[in-house]
Amino acid sequence: MRGDQEPVLLVCPKCRETVIVYLPIEEFPRCQNPECEGVKMILEELLDEGKSY
């Protein structure tokens, strides 16, 4: 059973920079890299228990 807050890995499709956020969120964040000009990050992976990075 999943909890209220689920960790997910987001990635920038342009520079491949990653960030971990917890769902639910209102909208996915934008990449902070100046070269990406605020590209919206996309979902890479759901992080289940037992994984570590």
C-alpha positions as CSV (number, residue, x, y, z in Angstrom):
1,M,0.0,0.0,0.0
2,R,1.3,3.4,-0.9
3,G,1.4,6.4,1.5
4,D,0.1,9.9,1.1
5,Q,3.5,11.3,-0.1
6,E,5.3,9.3,-2.8
7,P,8.9,10.1,-3.7
8,V,9.5,10.4,-7.5
9,L,12.6,11.1,-9.6
10,L,12.2,14.0,-12.1
11,V,14.6,14.6,-14.9
12,C,15.2,17.6,-17.3
13,P,14.7,16.3,-20.9
14,K,17.3,18.8,-22.1
15,C,20.3,18.5,-19.7
16,R,19.3,15.3,-17.8
17,E,19.6,17.0,-14.4
18,T,17.6,15.1,-11.8
19,V,15.7,16.1,-8.6
20,I,13.6,14.1,-6.1
21,V,10.2,15.5,-5.1
22,Y,7.3,14.1,-3.2
23,L,3.9,13.7,-4.8
24,P,1.3,15.0,-4.7
25,I,2.5,18.4,-6.0
26,E,0.5,20.9,-8.0
27,E,2.9,20.9,-11.0
28,F,6.3,19.6,-11.9
29,P,9.2,22.1,-11.2
30,R,11.2,23.7,-14.0
31,C,14.9,23.0,-14.5
32,Q,17.2,25.5,-12.7
33,N,20.0,25.2,-15.2
34,P,20.4,28.5,-17.1
35,E,21.0,26.8,-20.4
36,C,17.6,25.0,-20.2
37,E,15.6,28.3,-20.0
38,G,13.0,26.9,-17.5
39,V,12.2,23.6,-19.3
40,K,9.6,21.7,-17.3
41,M,11.0,18.5,-15.8
42,I,9.4,15.1,-16.5
43,L,8.8,11.9,-14.5
44,E,11.7,9.5,-14.7
45,E,10.9,6.9,-12.0
46,L,8.8,6.2,-8.9
47,L,11.1,5.6,-6.0
48,D,9.8,2.7,-4.0
49,E,11.1,1.6,-0.5
50,G,14.4,-0.2,-0.4
51,K,16.1,1.8,-3.2
52,S,18.8,4.3,-2.4
53,Y,20.7,6.7,-4.6
